[in-house]
Amino acid sequence: MTQRLHLVFGGELVDSARTEFRDPDKIHVVGVFPNYQAAHAAWKAEAQRTVDSAQTRYFIAHLHRLRDEEIEASATEKLGG
């Protein structure tokens, strides 16, 4: 089975109609999860915990979509940049 990592994070937004964080230094990283189901459960818990804060949003990032192991790394990636 292929591992499909997901990142759950969130924080206070500048405007609830946009996805710009008010203070990126205060982004809450909930964690990295091994599958979508676990990530969704963590996202839901944080969303429910912060339901009274209209400007706070949590997101699920599909980390497995950021990298394709079959494609050769770019020059920047080889340098660690």
C-alpha angles and dihedrals in degrees: 000000000000116000112238110190122201130192121212116200140147150151145158116326128213089231128005089228092061136049099231114124118230092220116010089194088066098052108137111227105202094184150269116284131199096229143011095258093059091043091050091051091052092045091050092050092052093044091052092045091055098037092122092058106079092190096052119094135172126207140194115223116199099223092180089066093058095070134038110198090204094062118082114248119259121246090255092052091050089056092050094248 
